[in-house]
């Protein structure tokens, strides 16, 4: 195992590396013209919350060709981040390790290890309420209101689905969990600092969506308000989610549970107890109890199910 006693990295250096990773990842989608967005500069005054029609010459985030270009861009950026993250591991090891052992050590520092099965079930426990609500209306896989052709193929085989449920979760967790946290670990940062500080880079990486929101909603004062509120919410939500995924990564020593949690949360979306109760008002009490049970069970199993004896990051 690589020793961190050499003080090659300071916490300030780890902050700088996190900024580099964030800049590389977000900046990659603006390097290529094919990946950049373009909007009309005309102001359109709409009621709050209404999206204006898309003009022919514009390029929006969900355009298939834009998505494809951005998938390539962030994939390349992720590889670059991994190469950069591997550098400090090699420097600390020096000539002490042979190439194969050094390669394995680098993979361990990036969380390319298997942690067991229990950590993968922690996130679904938290979603017990939404899962029960979907069960009530028959939209869980293989239930009466779910079909493979209508509910699976259009979601997971579309370019949007590949972005939302495959490439984005994998690349974001590799960069903002594996690469960022490996830097803080090599800088001997405390667990609390790693969990609480590293997600700020993840949250900051989503701020640029505010510009898109401002343009899509008409470039008016109402659009600016919508963009500001949406960006603040997304920053808060992604940062809080980052706390959780950072804990998962450090606790298990593996990037795969955070990736699975990211995919699952993207599929399920933000829990909406009010909407779920509105779907089945006759089961209001049961839905509320399912939501509360999910929260209490999540707290109970979080530490127990994420324990991994050989985690590099959690002694």
N, C-alpha and C positions, 0 to 999 in steps of 0.2 A: 504494500500500500504506500502511496506517496505521502510523505510527511509534509505538514503545513508549517513546520517550525522555522522555515527559512525566512519568513516575513518578506517574500518576494512581492506580495500584494498587500496594500493597505486597504482599509475600508474606503478611503477616498478613491483609490484606484478601482475598486469594485463598483463604486458609483459611476465612475467614468466609463467603465466597460458596459454597464447597464445602459448608459446614454448612447454609447456606440451601437449596441445591439438594436436599441429602439430606433435610432436614426437609420441604420441599415435596413431594418425590416420595413418601416413605414416609407422611407425614402425610395425603396426599390420600386414601388408602384407609381412613382412620379418620374422615374428616369426614362422609361419608354413612352413614346407618344401614344402607342396602342393601349397602354394601361391608364393613361391620364383621363380625367373627366373633362368635359367641356359643357358650358352652360350659356344660355342666352343672358345677356346683360339687362334685358328689359325688366322693369318692375311690374309685378302683377299683384293687385290687391285682392286677396281672397279672405274668406272667413277663416278664423283660427283653426288650424288642424287640417285644412284642405290642401291637397297637392295639385299643382297646376299641370296641365297637359304637357307632355314631352314634345319638343319640336324636333323636326327631322334631322337637323344638323348637330343635335346635342348628343353627348355621350354620357350616359348615366351608369351608376355603379352596378346595376343589375343587367346591363346589356351583355349578352353572351360573349361577344368578342372582347369586351373589357374584362369580364371575369376570367376568360382564358389567359389573357395577357398578364393579369395580376397573379394568377396561380403560378405561372412560370416565374414571375418576378420574385414572389415571396419564397418560392422553393429554392431559388438560387441564393437569396439573401440568407435563408436558414442554413444552407451548407456553408456559406461564408462565416456565419456566426459560430458554427461548430468548429470550424478550422481555427478561428481566433480563440475560442474558449479552450481548445486543446493546447494552445501555446504555453500558458502558465503551468499546466501539468507537466509538460516536457521540461520546462525550465527548472522546476522544483526538483524533478527526478534527476536531472543531470545525466550522468553516465552510469547511474546506479542500476538501472533496469535494462534488460534486453528489449528488443523491439516488440516482441509479442506481449511481454508483461506490461510494457508501457502502453501498448494499444488497449489491453484489457483494463488498465487503470484509467485511461482516458474515457473509455466507455462507461466505467463505473461512476466517474465524476459527472458524466452527462446523463446518468440515470438509465442507461441502456442495460437494465437488468430486470429480472422477473421477481416480483415481490410476494407471490401467492395469490389466491383468489379472493379472500375476504375483503381487501381494500376496494375491490371493484363493486361491492354491494353497498357501500356506505352511502353513496349519493342516491341510489334508488330508495333507500330507507327514508331519506329526507323528503322525497317526493311521494310518500305514501298517500297523502291527500289527493294530489292530482291524478295519481294512478288509479285510486279507488273511484274517483269521479269519472274517469274515462271508462272504467269497467262498468259503471252504472249505465252509461249511454251506449255501451257496446262498441267502442272504437279502439280497444286494445287489439294488438295483432291476433288474427284468427277468430275474433268475435264476429257477431252477426253483421255489424255495420262497418267492418274493415275488409278491404279486398287488396290483394297483392297488386293488381294492375292499377287501381285508382289511388291507393294510399302508400304504396312502397316505391313502385317504379318511377312515378313522376317526381318523387322527393329525392331518392337516393341515386337515380340514374341520370338526373338532369345536371347541367353544368352548375346551376345554383346549389343543388344538393351536394355535389362534390366539393364545392367551396365551403358550404356551411358545416357539413358533417364529416368531411375527410381532411381536406388540405388545411383549412383554417385551424381546427383543433390541434392537428399534429404539429404544424409549423409554429403556431403560437406557444404551445406548451414546450416545445424543444427550445425555442429562443428565450421566452420570458420565464420559464421555470428552469430548465436544464442549464442553459448557458449563463443566465443571470445568477442563479443560486450557486452554481459551481464557483463563480468568481467570489461571491461573498464567503463561501466556505473556505476557499484558499486564503482569504484575507482574515480568517479566524473571527469572523463576525458571529455574534451570539445568535441563537435560534430565534429569539424574539425579534432581533433586528432583521434577520433574513425574512421572516414571515411578514413583518409589518412594513418594511421598506421596499422589498423587491417588487411587490404588486403595483407600486406607484408607476413603474415603467410600463407595466401592462395597461393600466388605466390611461396613462398619457398617450399610449399608442392608438387610442380610439378617439382622441379629441378632434383629429382632422375630419371626422365624419360631420362635424358641425357645419363646415363649409358646404358640404353637399346638401345638408338639410336646409340651410339658408337659401340656396339656389333653387332647390326643388319646390320650396313653398313660396317662391315669388320675389325674393330679395326685398321684401317690404319690412316695416317695423314689426309686424306680426310674425313674419318669417324669422326675423332675428331673435325675437322672444322665443319662438318655438325651437330654434337651433340652440339657444343658450340653455333652455330647460332640458332639452333632450341630451345635450352634451354633458351637462352636470349629472343627470341621472345615469347616463352610460358610464361616465368616469367613476361614479360612486359604486355602481353595480359591478363593473369589471374589476375594480380594486378590491371590493369585498370578496368577490369570487376568487380573485388572486390570492387573498389571505388563505382561503381554504385549499386551493390547489398547491400553494407553497407548502402548507402543512403536510398535505398528502405526499408531496415529493420528498420532503425531508424525512418524514416519518417512515416511508417505505423504501427510500433510496432508489426509487424507480420513477421514470417519467410516464409509464404506461397507465397507472391509476389516474393521474391528472388528465391525460388524454381522454380516457374513457369517461371521466366525469364531465369534461368539456363537451364531448359528443352528446352525452345523455342530456345535459342541460340545454344544449342547442336544439335537440329534438323536442324536448318537453316545453321549452320556453319558460318565461317567468310565471310562477304559480299565480292563479287568479281565483281565489276562493269565492269571491262574489259571483263571478261568471259561472263557476261550477255549481254553486247553490241554485242559481237561476235556471240551470239546465234541469236540475232535479230538486225542486223545492220540497218535495215530499220526503227527501232524504237529507234535509238540512242538518239535523243533529248528527247523523252518521258521518256526513262529510266533514263537519267541524271536528268531530272526534278523530277522524282519520288524519286531518291536518295536524292536530295537536299531538296525536300519537307519533306521527312522523318526526316532529320536532324533538320530542322527548326521547324517542328511540335513537335518533341521530346523535344526540348528545351522549347517550349511553354507549353506543357502539363505536363512536369516532376514535377514541383512544385504543379501545380493545381490538377492533378489527384492523386498524392500521399498523399495529405493532409488527415490526419486521426485525428479527434478531440481527441480521447481517447488514442493516442499513448503514451506509458509509457516513451519512450525515447526522444520524441520531443515535448517540451512544447511550 
